[in-house]
């Protein structure tokens, strides 16, 4: 009984491994064909265009001026600064 269980476990594992290898081979061959197609286009003189979602023409706007309402931006009297040091 144990021999039958080990044999069936080995068989199921080998089938899963073969399915995984076949899937990886199919994905790799598709990626290779895609790369060869892009290389043929580059050799023909075409320039690839990036999707609009991947382009960023400018960096995002950042405020450069300090907001006077922030606590660290408030002015303090000179006496309190000297007392703190």
C-alpha positions as CSV (number, residue, x, y, z in Angstrom):
1,X,0.0,0.0,0.0
2,X,2.8,2.4,0.8
3,X,4.6,1.5,-2.4
4,X,1.4,2.4,-4.4
5,X,1.1,5.7,-2.5
6,X,4.7,6.6,-3.1
7,X,4.4,5.7,-6.8
8,X,1.3,7.7,-7.3
9,X,2.8,10.7,-5.4
10,X,5.9,10.5,-7.7
11,X,3.6,10.3,-10.8
12,X,1.5,13.3,-9.7
13,X,4.7,15.3,-8.9
14,X,6.3,14.5,-12.2
15,X,3.1,15.5,-14.1
16,X,3.0,18.9,-12.2
17,X,6.7,19.5,-13.0
18,X,6.2,18.7,-16.7
19,X,3.2,21.1,-16.9
20,X,5.2,23.8,-15.2
21,X,8.1,23.3,-17.6
22,X,5.8,23.3,-20.6
23,X,4.2,26.6,-19.4
24,X,7.6,28.2,-18.9
25,X,8.7,27.1,-22.4
26,X,5.6,28.5,-24.0
27,X,6.0,31.8,-22.2
28,X,9.7,32.0,-23.0
29,X,9.1,31.2,-26.7
30,X,6.5,34.0,-26.9
31,X,8.8,36.5,-25.3
32,X,11.6,35.5,-27.7
33,X,9.3,35.9,-30.7
34,X,8.3,39.3,-29.4
35,X,12.0,40.4,-28.9
36,X,12.8,39.2,-32.4
37,X,9.9,41.1,-33.9
38,X,11.1,44.3,-32.1
39,X,14.6,43.7,-33.3
40,X,13.4,43.4,-36.8
41,X,11.5,46.7,-36.5
42,X,14.6,48.4,-35.1
43,X,16.7,47.0,-37.9
44,X,14.2,48.4,-40.4
45,X,14.6,51.8,-38.9
46,X,11.4,52.1,-36.8
47,X,11.7,53.7,-33.4
48,X,9.6,52.2,-30.6
49,X,7.1,54.5,-28.9
50,X,6.6,54.3,-25.2
51,X,3.0,54.1,-23.8
52,X,1.7,57.4,-22.6
53,X,1.3,56.0,-19.1
54,X,5.0,55.4,-18.9
55,X,6.1,58.8,-20.0
56,X,6.6,61.7,-17.6
57,X,7.6,64.9,-19.3
58,X,8.0,67.0,-16.1
59,X,8.6,66.4,-12.5
60,X,5.6,67.0,-10.3
61,X,5.1,70.4,-8.8
62,X,6.6,71.0,-5.4
63,X,6.1,74.0,-3.2
64,X,9.3,75.8,-2.6
65,X,8.1,78.5,-0.3
66,X,7.6,77.8,3.4
67,X,4.0,78.0,4.6
68,X,4.0,80.5,7.5
69,X,1.2,78.6,9.3
70,X,3.5,75.7,10.0
71,X,4.8,75.5,13.5
72,X,8.5,75.3,12.6
73,X,8.2,78.3,10.2
74,X,6.9,80.7,12.9
75,X,9.2,83.4,14.0
76,X,10.3,83.4,17.5
77,X,11.7,86.3,19.5
78,X,15.5,86.5,19.8
79,X,15.3,86.2,23.6
80,X,13.6,82.8,23.4
81,X,16.1,81.6,20.9
82,X,19.0,82.6,23.1
83,X,17.3,81.1,26.1
84,X,16.9,77.8,24.2
85,X,20.6,77.6,23.4
